[in-house]
Amino acid sequence: MSLLRFARLGIPLVVTALVGLTGCADTGQPPAPTASAADPSMLQPAFTEASGTKGTVLGRTTFEDPTKKVFKSKWITGQWNFELMAKPNFDLAVQVIEFPVGASSGWHSHSGPVFIQVTKGRVRFYDSEDPTCTPIERQAGQGFLDTGDHAHFARNESAEPAQNVVTYFAPPGAPLRKDEPRPGNCAF
């Protein structure tokens, strides 16, 4: 049900964005050339897209406690402490993402934190806030916490296929992924 609601919200936004890019909203005819429209880069989308990856959402649901204004779970055992809090509630989604050799995520961000488990192969993660564009590599059995609040990029640069199992925390109904423009700190 949540995925259907997400799809219904996403389609009009994509259509609106594409109409805005092409300038063909009402007539189907291109707009009259102007100084800014003459520049072909002005007609290209400002975001980057994934290339070669295949994602399958396994499930998405909203966690809420109708008796409280804050959803909270706390666990303390010896030296280990864990706390999860959301106000008033949150969506949790799980997705498997396949990365064939050379596949990439494109620059993107998220609506909340994302826990990534590399379950097969190796994946390199790049951060838009790293001026040196130095990748963080994770291999099968390792995890990566993506804070989601700024642009980042993942790519399989190895000679073998890779796979991630990704757990998203997001506000209810929010998009799991937001495409972002190239930040300029990396050559891609």
N, C-alpha and C positions, 0 to 999 in steps of 0.2 A: 504494500500500500504506500509506504514512504517513497519507494522508487518511482511509482507511478506519479505521485505528487511532485517529485523532483523533476521528472521528465516533462510534466505539463508546464512547470515553471521555466525549465531550461529552453524549450523550443521557442517560445515567443522572444526570449532574450537573444537567442542566436539569430533568429529571423530579423529582429530589429537591428542587431549589430551589422548583419550583412547588407541590409537595406541602406543603413547609414554609410557603409563603405562604398557602395556602388552608386548611390545617388539616384536610383531608379525606383523610388518608392511608389509614385502614383502613375507615371506614364509609361514606364518600361523603357524609356529612352534615356540615354546618357545625358548628364547635365551639360549645359553649355560650358566650353572650356574657360577656365579662369587661370590666373597666374599660378595659384596653388594647385589646381587640378591638373595642370600641364606636367607637373612633376610626378612620374610614375610611382615614386615611393609613397606619395600621398594616398594612393589607392590600395596599397598593401596593408594587410592587417598589422597591428602593432605588436601582436603576440607571437610566440613560437608554438609549434605543435609537436606532439610526440611523433616519433618516427620508428615504425616497426614493432612497437610494443602491443601486447594484447592484454587488456584488463577484464577480469570477470568479478563482478561484485557478488559475494557469497551471501550477504545479508546486510540489512540496515534496520535499526530500530531506535525508538526514543526511550530513554530511561528517565523516569520521573517518579517522584514520591508525591502523590496528590495531597498528602496530609501536611507537607512542609514546603516552605518557600525555597529551601536550599536542598539539593540532592547531595548527600554526603555519605561516604563510606571510609572508615578508618580502621586500620589493622596494625597492631603493635605486638611483636613477638620477639623477645630478647633484643638483639641489636638491629632487627629489621623493622622499619616503619614504612607504612604506605598509607597515603591519604588521597582521596579523589573527591573533588567538590565541584559542583556546577550550580549555577543560579539562573533560572529555576530548574532546568533539566538539560539534557544533551542527547545527541544522536551518536550512536556507535555503529560504524560500518566496517566490514572486512572485505578486502579485495585481494585476489591473486593477480599479479602482473608478471607476464612472461616477457623476457628480454632476450630475443635472439641475438646472435653476434652482431655488434654494431648498433643495436636498437637504443633509442634514447627517449627520455620523458618529455623533452622540450622544457623551456623555462616555465616555471609555474610556482604557485603558492597554495596555501590551504586556509580553511576557515578556523582551524584549530590545530592542536598537536597531532602528529602522525607517528606511530610506532611501526618501524619497518624491520621485518625479519628476512634476511637473505636465506632462502631455503635451498637454492641450487646455484652453483657458479659463483661469479664475482660481479659486483656492481660498484661503480665509482660515483660518488656524490660531490657535486660542485655547488658552492655557495656564492650568491651574488654580492655578499658583503666581504668576501675574501679578495683583497686587491691582487694577490699573486695567483689566483685561480688554481690553487693546489687541491687536488681531489682527496677525498677520504674514501678509502677502499674498504668494503666489507665483503666477506666470503660466506659461503654456506655455514650456517650455525651462528652467525654474528648478527647483531642488531644495530640499528641506527635510529636515533630520535631526531625527527624533523620537527622543529618548532612551528613550521608552517607560516610564520608571519612575514616572510620575505622570499624573494625569488630564489629558486634552486633548480638543479638539473641532475638527472641520474642517467648513466649510460653504461652499457656492457661493452667494455673495451678489451675483453678477453677473447680467446679463440673457442670458447664453449658457451652454450646457452645458459642463461641465468633466470632465476625466478625470485620474486619477492612476495611475501604475504604481508599486507599492509592493514593496519588498524587505525581508523580515523576517529577522532573525537571532534564533534562540530556542533554548533547551535542547531536546534531542530529545523530540518528542511533546508539548511544551508548547502551550497555546492561543496562537494568534496575536493574539487580542484578548480583553481583559477589560473588560466593561461596568462603568462606575463611576457613583457618584451625582453629582448636581450639586454642584460644590464651593462655590458661594455667592459667588464673586467676579464672576460674570457673571449677567446677568438671565435667561439661558436655561439 
